[in-house]
């Protein structure tokens, strides 16, 4: 697949949830957002199918994002399903890092290749302010 400039399109970014475990000032209201009914969002099986179809059109790189993707139930299984696709060369995830340490080994075993930590500061007080209460030490 190519764009109008003839460049190959081989990258897909998939937001698997709009939910997040932080309330960053620039991203989300302090009270959070209205929860979307589970019947109105893609299931993990539907996401895996979408990526499988995309792989058939030339997608080779996938990045899972959110909200915070690690709060999505059965995320490790989704990673495993995507990593098992022979067409996918690179599987990455963007996270705020709060849940990563407890899931890192399982995600790696499932086939996750790269992780991007989205952090605005390494100063604990600024982190707490920006995230409205997040604890930097849980990330680092």
C-alpha positions as CSV (number, residue, x, y, z in Angstrom):
1,X,0.0,0.0,0.0
2,X,1.3,3.5,-0.9
3,X,0.3,7.0,0.0
4,X,-0.2,9.7,-2.6
5,X,3.6,10.5,-2.6
6,X,4.5,6.9,-3.4
7,X,5.7,6.1,0.1
8,X,5.0,2.6,1.4
9,X,2.5,2.5,4.3
10,X,3.6,-0.3,6.6
11,X,2.8,1.1,10.0
12,X,-0.5,0.9,12.0
13,X,-1.2,2.6,15.3
14,X,-4.1,1.1,17.2
15,X,-5.7,2.8,20.2
16,X,-7.1,-0.2,22.2
17,X,-8.8,1.9,24.9
18,X,-9.7,5.5,25.8
19,X,-9.4,4.8,29.5
20,X,-6.4,5.8,31.5
21,X,-5.2,5.4,35.1
22,X,-3.8,9.0,35.2
23,X,-5.6,12.3,34.8
24,X,-3.0,14.4,33.0
25,X,-3.9,18.0,32.9
26,X,-3.5,18.4,29.2
27,X,-5.2,15.1,28.3
28,X,-8.2,14.3,30.5
29,X,-10.6,16.1,32.8
30,X,-9.9,15.5,36.5
31,X,-13.2,13.6,36.8
32,X,-12.3,11.4,33.9
33,X,-14.5,10.8,30.9
34,X,-17.7,9.0,30.4
35,X,-17.1,5.3,30.2
36,X,-18.0,3.8,26.8
37,X,-20.2,0.7,27.0
38,X,-18.2,-2.4,26.2
39,X,-20.5,-3.3,23.4
40,X,-19.5,0.0,21.6
41,X,-15.8,-0.7,21.5
42,X,-13.8,-3.3,19.6
43,X,-13.2,-6.6,21.4
44,X,-9.7,-7.9,21.5
45,X,-10.6,-10.5,19.0
46,X,-11.9,-7.8,16.6
47,X,-8.7,-5.8,17.1
48,X,-6.6,-8.9,16.3
49,X,-8.7,-9.5,13.2
50,X,-8.3,-5.9,12.1
51,X,-4.5,-6.2,12.4
52,X,-4.5,-9.6,10.6
53,X,-6.4,-8.0,7.7
54,X,-4.1,-5.0,7.7
55,X,-1.1,-7.3,7.7
56,X,-2.5,-8.7,4.5
57,X,-2.3,-5.3,2.9
58,X,1.3,-4.7,3.8
59,X,1.3,-3.5,7.4
60,X,4.5,-4.8,9.1
61,X,4.7,-2.6,12.2
62,X,2.0,-2.2,14.9
63,X,1.9,0.1,17.9
64,X,-0.7,-0.4,20.6
65,X,-1.7,2.8,22.4
66,X,-4.6,4.2,24.4
67,X,-5.5,5.9,26.8
68,X,-3.4,3.5,28.8
69,X,-3.2,0.1,26.9
70,X,-2.0,-1.9,29.9
71,X,-5.4,-1.4,31.7
72,X,-7.1,-3.3,28.9
73,X,-8.0,-6.8,30.2
74,X,-6.2,-9.6,28.5
75,X,-3.7,-7.3,26.8
76,X,-1.0,-10.0,27.0
77,X,-3.2,-12.3,24.9
78,X,-3.7,-9.6,22.3
79,X,0.1,-9.0,22.1
80,X,0.6,-12.8,21.7
81,X,-2.1,-12.9,18.9
82,X,-0.5,-10.0,17.0
83,X,3.1,-11.3,17.5
84,X,2.1,-14.7,16.1
85,X,1.2,-13.1,12.7
86,X,4.2,-13.9,10.4
87,X,3.8,-10.6,8.5
88,X,4.3,-8.4,11.6
89,X,8.0,-7.6,12.1
90,X,7.7,-5.0,14.8
91,X,5.2,-4.9,17.7
92,X,5.4,-1.9,20.1
93,X,3.4,-0.4,22.9
94,X,3.1,3.1,24.3
95,X,2.4,3.3,28.1
96,X,2.6,5.7,31.0
97,X,4.5,2.9,32.8
98,X,2.5,2.6,36.0
99,X,1.5,-1.0,35.3
100,X,4.5,-2.0,33.2
101,X,6.8,-3.6,35.8
102,X,4.2,-6.1,36.8
103,X,3.5,-7.1,33.2
104,X,6.9,-6.6,31.5
105,X,8.0,-10.3,31.6
106,X,4.6,-11.6,30.3
107,X,4.5,-9.0,27.5
108,X,8.0,-9.9,26.4
109,X,7.2,-13.6,26.4
110,X,4.0,-12.8,24.4
111,X,6.2,-11.1,21.7
112,X,6.3,-7.4,22.5
113,X,9.4,-6.0,20.8
114,X,9.5,-2.4,21.9
115,X,8.0,-0.1,24.6
116,X,7.7,3.7,24.6
117,X,7.2,5.3,28.0
118,X,5.2,8.5,27.7
119,X,6.5,10.7,30.5
120,X,6.5,14.5,30.8
121,X,9.1,14.8,33.5
122,X,11.4,12.9,35.8
123,X,10.8,15.3,38.7
124,X,8.5,13.7,41.2
125,X,6.6,16.9,42.2
126,X,6.1,18.0,38.6
127,X,4.9,14.5,37.6
128,X,2.4,14.5,40.5
129,X,1.1,17.9,39.4
130,X,0.9,17.1,35.7
131,X,-0.8,13.8,36.3
132,X,-3.0,15.0,39.2
133,X,-1.5,12.6,41.7
134,X,0.6,10.1,39.8
135,X,3.5,8.6,41.6
136,X,6.7,8.8,39.6
137,X,8.4,6.1,41.7
138,X,5.9,3.5,40.4
139,X,7.1,4.2,36.9
140,X,10.9,4.4,37.5
